[in-house]
Amino acid sequence: MVTGEALIAYRALLRATRKSFAGDAEMLKASASEIRKKFEENRRVVSGSDIPSLLEEAREATQFISTMIVQAKLNERGGYEVKASQEHAGATLELPTEEMLRTKSVVS
């Protein structure tokens, strides 16, 4: 029962990252790796009180990734565009400045 719920949560997280980071191989790889790491860290948890909270944490992470993360894409004019989808309706978008984006590109 718990194994099935964990697998459902795991797959939901992967789906959410595939949708949010579509076309960004680096983020897809990093997010899948982080999700796997977190699930592996908790593989041996057997406490009746810990398991529901871990599953809830996974559900909240899926919801957050699906509704709060939007990737900006570089356009042909050299600026960045954000295309929010229906899942993002009503959310407040915080856009990084050009400076932040340049600094991130240099660091990466």
N, C-alpha and C positions, 0 to 999 in steps of 0.2 A: 504493500500500500504506500508506504513512505517513499520507497524507491521510485515508484511510478510518479508520484507527485514531484519528486526532485527532478526526474527526467523531463517532465512537462515544463517545470520552471526553467530548467537548463535550456531546453529547446526554444522556449519563448524569449529568453534573453538573447540567444543567438539570432533569432528572427528579427528582433527589434534592432540589433546592431547591424544586421545585413541591410535593413531598410534605411536606417539613419545614416549609415556610412557607405551607401552604395557608390561604387566607383572609386573608393579610397582604399586601395589595397593595404596600405600601411595601417590605417585605423581598424580595418576589418581583422587583420592579423593580430594586432595588439589587443583589441577588445576580446576576441575569441580566446586568446591566451590568458588574459586576466580572468575571464569568466571560468575557464577550465581550472585555473589555479585556485580560485575561491571555492569551487565545488570540491576539488581534491582536498583542500585543507579541512573541509568539513565532512569528508567521506565517512569517517568512523564515529561521528556524533550519534549517540544512542539515547541521550537524555530526552525524556518526553516533553520537557518544557523548552528545550533548545530547538528542536526540529521545527515546530510551528513558527517560531520567530525567524528562523533562517529561511523558511519557505516564504514567509511574508516579506522579508527583506529582498528576496529574489523577485517577487511580484512587484514590489515598489520600484526596484531598479528597472524592471521591464517598462513599467509605466513612465518612469522618468525619462528613460532613453527614447521612448516612443513619442512623448509629448513635449519634452523640454530641449531636445538637442536637434539643431538644424545646422547643416553644413553650408558654409558660404563657398561659392565656386567662383574662381577667377574668370572674368568675362573678357571679351576681345578688346575692350577699352582699357584694360589694366586694373579695373576695379573689381569688387566682389559683389556677388548677387546672392540673395537668400530667397529661396522659394519655399515658403511654409505650406504644409499640406493641411488637409482637413483635421488631422489629429492635433494640430497646433492652434486650432481656433480658440480664441480667448486668452491665449498665453501672451505674456509680455516677452518680447524678444530683446535680449541685450546683445547688441552687435559690438564686436571688438573694433577698435580703431585701426586704421591703416598701419600705424606704428606698431601696434601689438602683433599684427599679422606679419609684418616684415621681420620683427624680432623673432617670432616663432619660426619663420622660414630659415633664418640665419642659424638658429640654435639646432634645428633638426638636422 
